[in-house]
């Protein structure tokens, strides 16, 4: 299964809050059998939020590591319309 996640869902995962727990329980998108896709715009928004919230290098590195595990596609990528 493929999940396309938006900025707000990833943000909740980074905060490890109640919304993340609900998404995990209902969908389990980070199950190794599934693929998680985000757009490059989502990645950029997450880095902008990190800057706005004055994240230090440790949290920014954690964000980068988190995003490295995802498939990041350009918003004009034709494969996006398949899902």
C-alpha positions as a Markdown table, in Angstrom:
| # | Residue | x | y | z |
|---|---|---|---|---|
| 1 | Unk | 0.0 | 0.0 | 0.0 |
| 2 | Unk | 1.1 | 3.6 | -0.7 |
| 3 | Unk | 0.4 | 6.5 | 1.6 |
| 4 | Unk | 0.8 | 10.1 | 0.5 |
| 5 | Unk | 1.2 | 12.2 | 3.6 |
| 6 | Unk | 0.9 | 16.0 | 3.9 |
| 7 | Unk | 2.8 | 18.4 | 6.1 |
| 8 | Unk | 0.4 | 18.3 | 9.0 |
| 9 | Unk | 0.5 | 14.6 | 9.4 |
| 10 | Unk | 4.3 | 14.5 | 9.2 |
| 11 | Unk | 4.4 | 17.4 | 11.7 |
| 12 | Unk | 2.3 | 15.3 | 14.1 |
| 13 | Unk | 4.7 | 12.4 | 13.7 |
| 14 | Unk | 7.7 | 14.6 | 14.5 |
| 15 | Unk | 5.9 | 15.8 | 17.6 |
| 16 | Unk | 4.8 | 12.3 | 18.5 |
| 17 | Unk | 1.5 | 13.5 | 19.7 |
| 18 | Unk | -2.1 | 12.1 | 20.0 |
| 19 | Unk | -2.8 | 12.6 | 16.3 |
| 20 | Unk | 0.2 | 10.5 | 15.4 |
| 21 | Unk | -1.1 | 7.7 | 17.7 |
| 22 | Unk | -4.5 | 7.8 | 16.0 |
| 23 | Unk | -3.0 | 7.7 | 12.5 |
| 24 | Unk | -0.7 | 4.8 | 13.6 |
| 25 | Unk | -3.7 | 2.9 | 15.0 |
| 26 | Unk | -5.9 | 3.4 | 12.0 |
| 27 | Unk | -3.5 | 3.1 | 9.1 |
| 28 | Unk | 0.0 | 2.1 | 10.3 |
| 29 | Unk | 1.6 | 4.0 | 7.3 |
| 30 | Unk | 5.2 | 3.3 | 8.4 |
| 31 | Unk | 4.7 | -0.4 | 8.3 |
| 32 | Unk | 7.8 | -1.7 | 6.3 |
| 33 | Unk | 5.4 | -3.3 | 3.8 |
| 34 | Unk | 4.1 | 0.1 | 2.8 |
| 35 | Unk | 5.5 | 3.1 | 1.0 |
| 36 | Unk | 5.2 | 6.6 | 2.3 |
| 37 | Unk | 5.4 | 9.4 | -0.3 |
| 38 | Unk | 5.6 | 13.2 | 0.4 |
| 39 | Unk | 6.0 | 16.0 | -2.1 |
| 40 | Unk | 9.0 | 18.2 | -2.2 |
| 41 | Unk | 6.7 | 21.0 | -1.0 |
| 42 | Unk | 5.9 | 19.1 | 2.2 |
| 43 | Unk | 9.6 | 18.7 | 2.8 |
| 44 | Unk | 10.2 | 22.4 | 2.3 |
| 45 | Unk | 7.3 | 23.3 | 4.6 |
| 46 | Unk | 8.7 | 21.1 | 7.3 |
| 47 | Unk | 12.2 | 22.7 | 7.1 |
| 48 | Unk | 10.5 | 26.2 | 7.1 |
| 49 | Unk | 8.5 | 25.2 | 10.3 |
| 50 | Unk | 11.7 | 24.0 | 11.9 |
| 51 | Unk | 13.4 | 27.3 | 11.1 |
| 52 | Unk | 10.3 | 29.3 | 12.4 |
| 53 | Unk | 10.4 | 27.3 | 15.6 |
| 54 | Unk | 14.1 | 27.8 | 16.1 |
| 55 | Unk | 15.0 | 24.2 | 16.0 |
| 56 | Unk | 18.6 | 23.4 | 16.9 |
| 57 | Unk | 20.9 | 21.2 | 14.8 |
| 58 | Unk | 19.9 | 18.0 | 16.7 |
| 59 | Unk | 16.2 | 18.4 | 15.8 |
| 60 | Unk | 17.0 | 19.5 | 12.3 |
| 61 | Unk | 19.2 | 16.4 | 11.8 |
| 62 | Unk | 16.4 | 14.2 | 13.2 |
| 63 | Unk | 14.0 | 15.8 | 10.6 |
| 64 | Unk | 16.5 | 15.1 | 7.8 |
| 65 | Unk | 16.9 | 11.5 | 8.9 |
| 66 | Unk | 13.1 | 11.1 | 9.1 |
| 67 | Unk | 12.6 | 12.5 | 5.6 |
| 68 | Unk | 15.5 | 10.4 | 4.2 |
| 69 | Unk | 13.3 | 7.3 | 4.9 |
| 70 | Unk | 10.5 | 8.6 | 2.7 |
| 71 | Unk | 10.0 | 8.9 | -1.0 |
| 72 | Unk | 10.0 | 12.6 | -1.9 |
| 73 | Unk | 8.6 | 13.5 | -5.3 |
| 74 | Unk | 8.3 | 16.7 | -7.3 |
| 75 | Unk | 4.7 | 18.0 | -7.3 |
| 76 | Unk | 4.6 | 17.7 | -11.1 |
| 77 | Unk | 5.6 | 14.0 | -11.0 |
| 78 | Unk | 3.0 | 12.1 | -13.0 |
| 79 | Unk | 3.2 | 9.1 | -10.6 |
| 80 | Unk | 1.4 | 11.2 | -8.0 |
| 81 | Unk | -1.9 | 11.0 | -9.9 |
| 82 | Unk | -1.8 | 7.2 | -9.8 |
| 83 | Unk | -2.6 | 7.3 | -6.0 |
